[in-house]
Amino acid sequence: EPVVHRTDAVVIGAGPVGLFAIFQLGMARLRCHVVDVLDTPGGQCTALYPEKPIYDIPAYPKVLAGDLVDHLLEQAKPFTPHFHLGQQVERLERTDGDDAWRLTTSAGTVLEAPAVMIAAGAGAFGPNRPPLPGIEAYEGTGVFYFVAKREDFRDRRVVIAGGGDSAVDWALSLSEVAARVMVVHRRAKFRAAPDSVARLHALAESGAIDLVTPYQLKGLEGDGPHLSGVVVADLDGNTRTLEADCLLPFFGLATNLGPIATWGLALERHQITADPATCQTSAPGVFAIGDIASYPGKLKLILTGFSEAAMAAHAAYGVVHPGEALHFEHSTTTGVPTLP
Ligand code: FAD
């Protein structure tokens, strides 16, 4: 028999919006548990761009994504949330007594709560993998889908594949530390911010970056975990091998709701339909906030998600305490409350 955790609210997803939801739930004196399939909190900020500066968080003219996550964790800390990391929420259903929601994770953890905040971002997000035979053997050693630390690439020969903003930005950035940066793209034209593309071409002209276009990825060379080369082919199928230690394919994020699509919630494409007044989904007590929420005019921005977390936490109070409305107070009046 699995241990059943009973709490006021379960937050699915520990991205920036899920983390702020912990705080907002706490301000409403609601306890919560948080589940994320990744091993570390922070969602896209941690997994995809921890060292990039964000410029549109209110009152932070500039904040590194990783630092934003650290601040959100610190802000949530007084409410002692329970994290269940490295596990995916697979099932969401009513409890036998129909008095709460029951969530079951891939690790067999069972959580029960009257309110659920789905802050699952792009869902079971993962990188689009290039279809190269045997690529799994190099993932984490020679093939990386995001840059956690720029320093990891110092003095290494790096092949970057892709033609969008990520590929161009990282080519510019890594050219400052890597021994060599080669950019493989199947077209001569890059689809990224014009300033960045201009800088890329300038660096290519000065020899600081090699542009390998129009070419596509064809295969990998090396022994098991150690990559030694990346095979590329032109449009006529002529191949050449680029000697390299690392390959960084930037082919975008696969957005796939994963198990969430099977929970019977009203959906719009890859998002969950939410009531813009409360963020409640088609299921009473289940809220959708952050990138996963859809309503007319929705902006997929962190700051919008923060506001949705506040609205959903207020509405969740009425779900946890039926018939009671949350008395609205400013944090300057209440301070950070201690949970009952
Ligand atoms: P996410 O950050 O996507 O987090 C969702 C979490 O839910 C993930 O950790 C995922 O593992 C987890 N999850 C999903 N399904 C399950 C499940 N079934 N069980 C358990 N866990 C699950 N936004 C800005 O406002 N300003 C910017 O400057 C900016 N720059 C960006 C730059 C880049 C390169 C990228 C990729 C995005 C940028 N964004 C920016 C967008 C911003 O990162 C997203 O809007 C934000 O991360 C959304 O937060 P979230 O918490 O809703 O979802």
Residues whose N, C-alpha, C, O or C-beta is under 5 A from the ligand:
A	BS01	FAD	I12 G13 A14 G15 P16 V17 G18 V35 D36 V37 L38 G42 G43 Q44 C45 L48 Y49 I54 Y55 D56 Q87 Q88 V89 A119 A120 G121 A122 G123 A124 I289 G290 D291 I292 K300 L301 I302 L303 G305
